[in-house]
Amino acid sequence: MKKTAFPSFNAYSECGILTYGRLDGRECFLRHKDGHDVPVIKSARLVRDEQGTIEGVVETVTDLTELQKARHEAEEAGLLPQEAPPANSGWPPQPLTRDGLLELLDECAWNKAEAGRRLGVSRTAVWKYNKKWEIPLRK
C-alpha cells in the first residue's frame, strides 16, 4: 500500500468535509505522535478539478493548548463563569435534505445568501440545491 501525506478520505467523512465541501472553525483534538491529544481549531476546503473530482483537502489547523491553559487558570481563579456547552451546538452537521432546505429558506425569508451562510456554503450552492430538488427560487 502506498503511503501518502494525506489521511484517508474516511477521516474526512467523519468531520463532514466530504458532505459539505468545507468546514469552518471546528474545535477538535488531534493525536500527537507521542500519544497525547492536542486541542485545535480547524477549517478545511475540498480541492476539486475542472470535472468536480476531489483532488484533495486544504486544512488550516491552530493549536489551542495555550488558550485552554489560560481559560483553565482563569476559571480556577474565579475569573470566568463555569457554564455548560449548549445542548444543541449544531455539530455534527446533519446531511441537507429537501425539507431541511425548505425550512431554512423560510427562516431566512428565502434569502439564499443568508441560507448559504447558515449552511456554510455559497448562495450558488443553495441555488444548485434548489434546482436539484426542484424548489422554486422564490416562494
N, C-alpha and C positions, 0 to 999 in steps of 0.2 A: 504494500500500500504506500502510495506517495505521500510524504508529509508536506503540508503547506503551512504558510504563515497564518492562514485564516482558520477559525474554528469551523466545525461542520455547520451546514445550514440548519441542522436540528437545534443547535444552540440559539440561533436567531429566531426560530419559530416560537421558542419559549417566551421571548420578550415582545413578540408581536410585530417585529420589523418586517417579516415577510407578508403579513396580512395587511399592514397599514402603510408600508413603504417608508416609514420614518418613526423615530422615537425621540421625544423631546424631554430632556431633564428628568430622567428616571433615576431615583436613588436605589442602589442595589449594592451587592457585595461581589468582589472578585477574589478568587483564591490566589494568594501569594505563593511563590514557588516553595517557600518554607512551610506552607500549610495553613497559615492563619488567613482569616478573611479581612479584606480591606474595604472600608466603606467608600463608595464612589458615587458620582452622579454622571450619567452618560446620555449622550444624544447620538443618533445614528441616522443614516440615509442609505437607501439602496442605490446602487450604481447599475444602470441598465444601458444596453447598447441600442442602436437605432431600431432594432426589431422588438425591443422591450424585454429581451432576455436578461436575467440578472447576471451581472458580471462580478459583483462583489458588494461589500458594505463598507462605508466610511463611518468611523466612530470617533467621537471625542469623549475622553474619559478624564474626570478630575477627581483626584484623591481628596476625600473629606476627613481624613484621620485627624488633622489638627483642629478643624472646625468642630468635630464631635467631642474632642477632648475639652475644648473651650466651653461648649454647651454643658458638658457634664460638670465641669468645675463651677460654672455659673449656677447650675441647678443645686449643687451641693452647698453653695454659699447662700442659697435662697434668693438669688437674683432673678431667676426665671420661674414662672409657674410651671408645675408639672401637669401636663394635660395629655389626655389620650388622643390618639390619631382619630380622624373622622371615621365613622362606621363604614361609609362607602367612599373610599378615596378615588374610585374610578379606575383602579388597577387590579387585575389586568384588564385591558380594554376588551370589550366584547366584540365579536365579529359584527360588522354592519349588516343590517337586514333592510329590506324594503320598508317594512313597518317602522323600524327604528329611524330610518332616514325621514320618512313622512312626519313622524312625531317631532324630530329635531327641527325640520323645516317649519313646522307650525310654531314651535317655541321661538324660532328666530324670525318670525314673520316672513318666511320664505326668502330671507336674505342669504344667498348662497355663500358669500364671503364669510359671514358670521358662522354659518353651519360648518364651513371648512375649518375655521379657526378652532371651533369646539372639537372637531374630529381630528385636528392635526394634519389636515390635507388642504390642498388648494381649492379655490372655488371651481376651477376647471374639473378637478376630480369629482366634486359634488355634481357638476353638470353631467359628467360621464355616467355617474350612478343613476341620475335622473333618466338619461337616455336608455341605459341598460335595462332599467326596471320599468320603463315606460311611464315615468312620473312626469306630469306636466311641469313646465318651467315656472308657471305661476298658478296660484290657487284660484 
